[in-house]
Amino acid sequence: MKSVNLHDTCLPDLCRIKNELLKINRKVIVVQNETLLKIPERTLESLCRELSIPFYPERMLSWEAGGRPEDGAWASHWYESTHKKTGFVYPDIHEDKDPRDYLQGLPDTIVSTAYESLPYYEELLEYDVSN
């Protein structure tokens, strides 16, 4: 497995962008993938409210299976499972699992990077639309 470092997570870059947005009095909005999958209606409703756009649950919470032209040339490689879905699906593997459990058995460098990333992740969570 390739060694992963803090830079690879992009979290410091996202925090830098967040700080730049705040400097120019722009709204910072964060959406966590896990939250979107677990409670999509509430998350999308909050996101739309933050963006001052209408929320259309009938069009935003479900869709027809299959690809779309705007998926691009790499869609068959990146979106295979997405193309099979017709809505948001929260994987059962996440239920009641402590995030630290995912670190078990990983190389020390990855575990170290995960802990090093935590302050950046927590900094961004302050702007999560689901809070």
N, C-alpha and C positions, 0 to 999 in steps of 0.2 A: 504494500500500500504506500502510495506517495506520501511523503511528509507534508503536513499541513501547518501553516503558520498563521499568525493573526491577520496578516495582510490578505491571505486567501479568503478570509471570512467576509471581507468588505465592510465589516462593522465599523472600523475606524473611519472609513470613507463616508459611510452613511451618517455617522455622528458629525463629521465635518460639514456635510451638506445640510444637516439639521441646523447646525450653528449658523451657517451662512443664511439660511432662510429666516432664522430668528433675527439676525442682524438687520435684515431689510423688512422686518415686520410681516413676514409671510407665515401662513399657517403650516404647521408640521402635522402630517397625518401618517400614522403607522397602522398597518393591518397585518396581524399575525396569521400566517397560513393555518396554524392549528385552530385558531379561533374561527376563522372563516369556514373551515371544514366542519367544525363541531356545532357552531350556531350561525349558519349562513344568513338566515333572515335578519336576525338582530344585528349582525356585523355589517351587512350591506345597507340596512336601513340607517345605521349610525354613520356609515361612510357617506351615503348620499346626503344626509343632513349636514355633515361637515363640509361637503362640497357644494351645498346649496343647489342640488339637482333632484329631480323627482325620483322616487323609489317605485319601481314597477316589479313587485314580487313575481307576478306571473311570467315575466320575461327574464328576470335576473336569477331566479332560483332553479330553473329547469330549462333544458334545451334538447334539441334533437341530437341523437347520437351521430357521430361522424365528424369528418373534418370540414374545414372552411377554407376558402381560397387564401384568406389573409394569414393562415397558419404558416405559410412559407414552405420553402424547399426541404427543410429539415423536419417537417412535421411527422413524417413516418418514423423518425428516429426518436423524437422527443415526446410526442403526444399519443403514442399507441394506446395506453390505458385511458387517457382522457377522452379519446375519440369513441370509446365504448360506453362512456357514462352519459347520463341524461340529467345529472344534478350533482350537487356536492355530496361527497361520501367521506365520512370520518372513519379511518381504519380502526378496527377493533384492537389492533396491536397496541394502541396508545392508552387504552382504558386503565386507569388507576396505576399507571407506571410512573415511578419517580424518574425525572429526567436523568439523574445520575446513573440509573440502571443501564442506560444506553452506552455509557462509557466503559462498562465492564468488558474486559477482553480486548480493548483497543490499545494500540501502541501508546506508550507514555507521551510521545510528542503530540499526539492528537488530544489526549486527555489534558495535557498541559495547555494546549491552545484553547480548548473548550473553557477551561477556567480563566485563562487570560482574556477571553472574549466576553465573559460574563458582565463586567462593568459597562461595556459598550452596549450590550444587549439590554441591560436594565435601564440605561440612559434613554434608549429609544422607546422602551415600554411606557414611559411617562406620556407618550403621545399616541398610544394605542387607542383606536376609536371605540374599542369595546369597554374601556374603563369608565 
